[in-house]
Amino acid sequence: MSRFQLFGFETLSDWDLATSMAASRPAAASDLSFRCRPDVGQAAAGQALYLSDTLNASGEPAIQLFDMGESTWLMRFPGVADFLLRAGEIECRLVDPALAYMVDVLLLGHVMACYLERQGVLALHAGALVVGHRAVLLAGDKGAGKSSMVTSMATAGFPLMADDIAAVEESGGRVLCRSAFPQVKLTPEQLERFAPGRPAAYSRFHPSFTKLSVPAADLGSFDPGPRPVGAIYLLERGGGEVTTIETLPPARAVVALVQHSFLADILADTSLARDRFAHLVRVARAVPVKRLSYPDGFHHLDDVHAAIQRDMGAVGGSRG
C-alpha cells in the first residue's frame, strides 16, 4: 500500500501510480482510498446521468456516468475501465491489464474531477501557481497558451499547485485552492523551450499523445497547499502589443467560470448542477476573475509574469 496527497485528500492506494505524487502528511489519517482490480469485467449499469456524444472505436459513448444508488456513482470508459465513486473511496475495475497505463490518465483527470465535485469542491480547467503566498489560477480556451504559461511560471520560480485541474472551494467568503499532484504535461518542444538541456526521456502521458509527463521537481518546485486564491486569470494570447488585465463584472465572471469548469457538460443534468452553480457564483463574488490579454511570442512571457505580480501586489515579495 502507498500513501500520498492528491487534491488535498490523504490517499491510501493499493495501486502504484506511474505519476509523481505529493508526499503524505506525517501522522495524517487517510480520507480517501483508491483500489484497482485488474481484469474483473465491467459492472452492471444503473441510471444513466450522462452519455458522451463522442464515441469510441466500438461506437459506444466514450464517457458514461451512472447513478448506482446507495450514494455510489459509476464513471465508465467502455472497454477500458469502470470507476466506482463513493464518499472516501474510489474503486477501479480495469477491463484489460494491458491497459494499465490508462489508470493514471483516467483517475487523475475525469475521475478525480468528478470525485471532487461530489465532495463539494469545484474542479476548474485551469493551472495554478503560487504568487506572493496566494494561488493564481490560469484558464483559457484552446490556443490561449495556458500550458506554456503555467510551465514558464514554474521554471521562473513560481511554485506549481496544479497543471490542468484546479480544485477550488469557497467557505464563508474565503476561497481556497487545493494542490493537485506534482506533474506537468509538456510537448517535447515545450520541454526544450522551458527546460533546455534536459533529456526528453520522460514517458508519454498517453501512448497516442505527444505530451510527456514531467515531474514538477525537474522544472521548479511544488507547493502542497492549500492556498487562498488571489485571482483567476483568463488568458487571451495575441491580443495586442502590450499585456493588459481587465476585471470582469460578476455576471460575466460566473459565465467564464462555468465555461472553464472541467466537467461542465457531464454534470449539467445531475443532482449537483444547482449547488455547483451557486458555488461558482460565490467564488466569482469573492475572487476577482480577470481577462489577461498578452502579445504572442515566448519572449513576452517574462513581461506577463511581471504584470501578474504587479496586479497581485507581489512585486519585490516572495514568489512562493
VEXDREN-2710 file (C-alpha; in Angstrom, 1 decimal):
% VEXDREN-2710
k/r/px/py/pz
1/MET/0.0/0.0/0.0
2/SER/1.2/3.5/-0.7
3/ARG/0.2/6.9/0.8
4/PHE/0.2/10.3/-0.9
5/GLN/-1.6/13.6/-1.1
6/LEU/-4.0/14.0/-4.0
7/PHE/-6.1/17.2/-4.4
8/GLY/-5.9/17.7/-0.6
9/PHE/-7.0/14.1/0.2
10/GLU/-4.7/11.9/2.3
11/THR/-4.9/8.9/0.0
12/LEU/-4.2/5.2/0.6
13/SER/-3.7/3.2/-2.6
14/ASP/-3.1/-0.4/-3.4
15/TRP/-2.1/0.6/-6.9
16/ASP/1.3/2.1/-7.8
17/LEU/0.6/5.1/-10.0
18/ALA/3.3/6.0/-12.6
19/THR/2.7/9.7/-11.9
20/SER/4.7/11.5/-9.3
21/MET/2.6/12.1/-6.1
22/ALA/2.9/14.6/-3.3
23/ALA/4.3/13.2/0.0
24/SER/1.8/12.1/2.6
25/ARG/1.5/14.3/5.7
26/PRO/3.0/12.7/8.8
27/ALA/0.5/11.0/11.1
28/ALA/-2.4/12.2/9.0
29/ALA/-5.4/9.8/8.8
30/SER/-6.3/8.7/5.3
31/ASP/-9.6/10.2/4.0
32/LEU/-9.6/8.6/0.5
33/SER/-8.8/5.0/-0.5
34/PHE/-8.1/4.0/-4.1
35/ARG/-8.2/0.4/-5.2
36/CYS/-7.7/-1.1/-8.6
37/ARG/-8.9/-4.6/-9.6
38/PRO/-7.5/-5.7/-12.9
39/ASP/-9.4/-7.9/-15.3
40/VAL/-12.7/-8.2/-13.4
41/GLY/-15.1/-7.0/-16.1
42/GLN/-17.4/-4.1/-16.0
43/ALA/-20.3/-3.7/-13.6
44/ALA/-24.0/-3.6/-14.5
45/ALA/-25.0/0.0/-15.2
46/GLY/-27.5/1.9/-13.2
47/GLN/-29.5/5.1/-14.1
48/ALA/-27.7/7.0/-16.8
49/LEU/-26.7/10.5/-15.9
50/TYR/-24.5/11.3/-18.9
51/LEU/-23.5/9.6/-22.2
52/SER/-21.0/11.5/-24.2
53/ASP/-21.6/12.4/-27.9
54/THR/-18.0/11.3/-28.6
55/LEU/-17.9/7.6/-29.5
56/ASN/-15.2/5.1/-29.0
57/ALA/-13.9/2.6/-31.7
58/SER/-16.9/0.3/-30.9
59/GLY/-19.4/3.0/-31.4
60/GLU/-20.3/3.4/-27.7
61/PRO/-20.3/6.7/-25.8
62/ALA/-16.7/7.1/-24.8
63/ILE/-17.5/8.6/-21.3
64/GLN/-20.6/7.3/-19.4
65/LEU/-21.9/8.3/-15.9
66/PHE/-24.4/6.3/-13.9
67/ASP/-26.1/6.6/-10.6
68/MET/-25.9/3.2/-8.9
69/GLY/-27.9/4.1/-5.8
70/GLU/-26.6/4.0/-2.2
71/SER/-24.6/7.2/-2.9
72/THR/-22.5/5.5/-5.5
73/TRP/-21.7/6.8/-9.0
74/LEU/-20.1/4.8/-11.8
75/MET/-17.9/6.5/-14.3
76/ARG/-17.4/4.2/-17.2
77/PHE/-14.9/4.2/-20.0
78/PRO/-16.2/1.3/-22.1
79/GLY/-13.7/-1.4/-22.9
80/VAL/-11.1/0.2/-20.6
81/ALA/-12.3/0.6/-17.0
82/ASP/-15.1/1.3/-14.6
83/PHE/-14.6/3.7/-11.6
84/LEU/-17.0/3.4/-8.7
85/LEU/-17.1/6.6/-6.7
86/ARG/-18.3/6.7/-3.1
87/ALA/-17.5/9.1/-0.2
88/GLY/-14.0/8.3/0.9
89/GLU/-13.5/5.6/-1.8
90/ILE/-12.7/5.2/-5.5
91/GLU/-12.6/1.7/-6.9
92/CYS/-11.2/1.0/-10.4
93/ARG/-12.2/-2.1/-12.3
94/LEU/-9.7/-2.5/-15.2
95/VAL/-11.1/-4.4/-18.1
96/ASP/-7.7/-5.4/-19.6
97/PRO/-4.4/-5.4/-17.6
98/ALA/-2.7/-4.4/-20.9
99/LEU/-4.4/-1.0/-20.5
100/ALA/-2.9/-0.4/-17.0
101/TYR/-1.3/2.9/-18.3
102/MET/-4.9/4.3/-18.6
103/VAL/-5.4/4.2/-14.8
104/ASP/-3.3/7.3/-14.3
105/VAL/-4.8/9.0/-17.3
106/LEU/-8.4/8.5/-16.2
107/LEU/-8.0/8.7/-12.4
108/LEU/-6.1/12.0/-12.5
109/GLY/-8.5/13.6/-15.0
110/HIS/-12.2/13.0/-15.3
111/VAL/-12.5/10.6/-12.3
112/MET/-10.8/12.9/-9.7
113/ALA/-12.7/15.9/-11.1
114/CYS/-16.0/14.0/-10.6
115/TYR/-15.0/12.9/-7.1
116/LEU/-14.0/16.5/-6.2
117/GLU/-17.4/17.8/-7.4
118/ARG/-19.3/15.2/-5.4
119/GLN/-17.4/16.3/-2.3
120/GLY/-18.4/19.9/-2.9
121/VAL/-15.1/21.0/-4.4
122/LEU/-15.1/22.8/-7.8
123/ALA/-12.9/21.3/-10.5
124/LEU/-11.8/24.1/-12.8
125/HIS/-10.0/23.5/-16.0
126/ALA/-7.0/25.7/-15.0
127/GLY/-3.4/25.7/-13.9
128/ALA/-2.5/27.1/-10.5
129/LEU/0.7/28.6/-9.2
130/VAL/1.8/30.5/-6.1
131/VAL/2.4/34.2/-6.4
132/GLY/3.1/36.2/-3.2
133/HIS/1.8/33.4/-0.9
134/ARG/-1.6/33.2/-2.8
135/ALA/-2.8/30.9/-5.5
136/VAL/-3.2/32.3/-9.0
137/LEU/-5.3/30.3/-11.4
138/LEU/-4.7/30.4/-15.2
139/ALA/-7.5/29.3/-17.5
140/GLY/-8.0/29.8/-21.2
141/ASP/-9.6/28.4/-24.4
142/LYS/-7.6/26.1/-26.6
143/GLY/-4.7/28.0/-28.1
144/ALA/-4.6/30.6/-25.4
145/GLY/-1.2/29.3/-24.2
146/LYS/-2.2/28.0/-20.8
147/SER/0.2/25.1/-20.8
148/SER/3.2/27.3/-21.9
149/MET/2.2/30.0/-19.3
150/VAL/2.0/27.5/-16.5
151/THR/5.3/25.9/-17.4
152/SER/7.1/29.3/-17.9
153/MET/6.0/30.5/-14.5
154/ALA/7.0/27.2/-12.8
155/THR/10.5/27.4/-14.4
156/ALA/10.7/31.1/-13.4
157/GLY/10.4/30.2/-9.7
158/PHE/6.6/30.3/-9.0
159/PRO/5.7/27.1/-7.2
160/LEU/3.3/24.8/-9.0
161/MET/0.0/23.7/-7.5
162/ALA/-1.9/22.3/-10.5
163/ASP/-1.2/21.7/-14.1
164/ASP/-4.7/21.2/-15.6
165/ILE/-7.3/20.8/-12.8
166/ALA/-7.5/23.5/-10.1
167/ALA/-9.6/22.3/-7.1
168/VAL/-11.3/25.3/-5.6
169/GLU/-13.8/25.7/-2.7
170/GLU/-15.5/28.7/-1.1
171/SER/-16.5/28.9/2.5
172/GLY/-17.6/31.9/4.4
173/GLY/-16.4/34.2/1.7
174/ARG/-12.9/32.7/1.6
175/VAL/-11.7/30.8/-1.5
176/LEU/-9.0/28.2/-1.2
177/CYS/-7.2/26.2/-3.9
178/ARG/-6.1/22.6/-3.2
179/SER/-2.9/21.3/-4.8
180/ALA/-3.3/18.5/-7.4
181/PHE/-0.1/16.5/-7.9
182/PRO/3.5/17.4/-8.8
183/GLN/3.4/16.6/-12.5
184/VAL/3.2/18.6/-15.7
185/LYS/2.3/17.5/-19.2
186/LEU/4.6/19.0/-21.8
187/THR/5.3/18.5/-25.5
188/PRO/9.0/17.8/-26.3
189/GLU/9.2/21.3/-27.8
190/GLN/7.9/22.9/-24.6
191/LEU/10.4/20.8/-22.6
192/GLU/13.2/22.1/-24.7
193/ARG/12.0/25.6/-24.6
194/PHE/11.5/25.9/-20.8
195/ALA/13.9/23.3/-19.5
196/PRO/16.7/23.3/-22.2
197/GLY/19.3/20.5/-22.0
198/ARG/17.1/18.0/-20.2
199/PRO/16.9/14.7/-22.0
200/ALA/13.4/14.0/-23.3
201/ALA/13.4/10.6/-21.7
202/TYR/10.1/11.1/-19.9
203/SER/7.3/8.7/-20.6
204/ARG/4.3/9.9/-22.6
205/PHE/1.2/10.7/-20.7
206/HIS/-0.7/8.6/-23.2
207/PRO/0.8/6.5/-26.0
208/SER/-1.3/8.3/-28.6
209/PHE/-0.4/11.8/-27.3
210/THR/2.9/13.6/-27.8
211/LYS/2.9/15.2/-24.3
212/LEU/5.3/13.9/-21.8
213/SER/4.8/13.5/-18.0
214/VAL/7.4/15.7/-16.4
215/PRO/7.9/15.8/-12.6
216/ALA/7.4/19.4/-11.2
217/ALA/10.8/19.0/-9.4
218/ASP/12.5/18.9/-12.8
219/LEU/11.1/22.3/-13.6
220/GLY/10.9/24.1/-10.3
221/SER/9.0/23.4/-7.1
222/PHE/5.6/22.1/-6.0
223/ASP/3.5/23.7/-3.2
224/PRO/1.4/21.3/-1.2
225/GLY/-1.3/23.9/-0.4
226/PRO/-3.9/24.7/0.2
227/ARG/-3.6/28.4/-0.6
228/PRO/-6.1/31.3/-0.6
229/VAL/-6.9/32.3/-4.2
230/GLY/-5.8/35.7/-5.2
231/ALA/-7.2/35.9/-8.7
232/ILE/-8.4/33.8/-11.7
233/TYR/-6.9/34.9/-15.0
234/LEU/-8.5/34.1/-18.3
235/LEU/-5.7/34.0/-20.9
236/GLU/-6.0/35.6/-24.3
237/ARG/-2.9/35.3/-26.5
238/GLY/-2.2/37.6/-29.3
239/GLY/-4.5/40.3/-28.0
240/GLY/-2.2/43.3/-28.7
241/GLU/1.2/44.9/-28.3
242/VAL/1.2/45.0/-24.5
243/THR/-0.1/42.9/-21.7
244/THR/-3.5/44.2/-20.3
245/ILE/-5.6/43.0/-17.4
246/GLU/-9.3/43.7/-17.1
247/THR/-11.5/42.6/-14.2
248/LEU/-14.8/41.1/-15.4
249/PRO/-18.1/42.1/-13.8
250/PRO/-19.7/39.4/-11.6
251/ALA/-22.2/38.1/-14.2
252/ARG/-19.5/37.7/-16.9
253/ALA/-17.2/36.2/-14.3
254/VAL/-19.7/33.5/-13.5
255/VAL/-20.3/32.6/-17.2
256/ALA/-16.5/32.3/-17.6
257/LEU/-16.1/30.0/-14.6
258/VAL/-18.9/27.8/-15.9
259/GLN/-17.2/27.6/-19.3
260/HIS/-13.9/26.7/-17.7
261/SER/-15.3/24.0/-15.4
262/PHE/-13.6/20.7/-16.1
263/LEU/-16.9/18.6/-16.1
264/ALA/-19.4/21.3/-17.1
265/ASP/-21.2/19.2/-19.7
266/ILE/-21.0/15.9/-17.7
267/LEU/-22.6/17.4/-14.6
268/ALA/-25.2/19.7/-16.2
269/ASP/-28.1/17.3/-15.7
270/THR/-27.1/15.8/-12.4
271/SER/-28.2/16.5/-8.9
272/LEU/-25.0/18.5/-8.4
273/ALA/-25.9/21.1/-11.0
274/ARG/-27.8/23.6/-8.9
275/ASP/-25.5/23.6/-5.9
276/ARG/-22.3/23.8/-8.0
277/PHE/-23.7/26.8/-9.9
278/ALA/-24.4/28.6/-6.6
279/HIS/-20.8/27.6/-5.6
280/LEU/-19.4/29.2/-8.8
281/VAL/-21.4/32.4/-8.1
282/ARG/-19.9/32.6/-4.6
283/VAL/-16.4/32.1/-6.0
284/ALA/-17.0/34.9/-8.6
285/ARG/-18.1/37.3/-5.9
286/ALA/-15.2/36.5/-3.6
287/VAL/-12.3/36.4/-6.0
288/PRO/-11.6/38.7/-9.0
289/VAL/-11.9/37.0/-12.4
290/LYS/-9.8/38.9/-14.9
291/ARG/-9.1/38.8/-18.6
292/LEU/-5.3/38.8/-19.3
293/SER/-4.5/39.7/-22.8
294/TYR/-0.9/39.4/-23.9
295/PRO/1.2/39.5/-27.1
296/ASP/2.1/36.3/-28.9
297/GLY/5.7/35.1/-28.6
298/PHE/7.7/33.3/-25.9
299/HIS/9.9/36.4/-25.4
300/HIS/6.9/38.2/-23.9
301/LEU/6.3/35.7/-21.1
302/ASP/8.6/37.3/-18.5
303/ASP/6.6/40.6/-19.0
304/VAL/3.4/38.7/-18.4
305/HIS/4.8/37.2/-15.2
306/ALA/5.7/40.7/-14.0
307/ALA/2.3/42.0/-14.9
308/ILE/0.7/39.3/-12.8
309/GLN/3.0/40.1/-9.9
310/ARG/2.1/43.8/-10.1
311/ASP/-1.6/43.0/-10.3
312/MET/-1.3/40.7/-7.2
313/GLY/0.8/43.3/-5.4
314/ALA/3.6/40.8/-5.1
315/VAL/6.4/42.8/-6.8
316/GLY/9.5/42.6/-4.7
317/GLY/8.0/39.9/-2.4
318/SER/8.4/36.2/-2.4
319/ARG/7.2/34.3/-5.4
320/GLY/6.2/31.3/-3.2
END
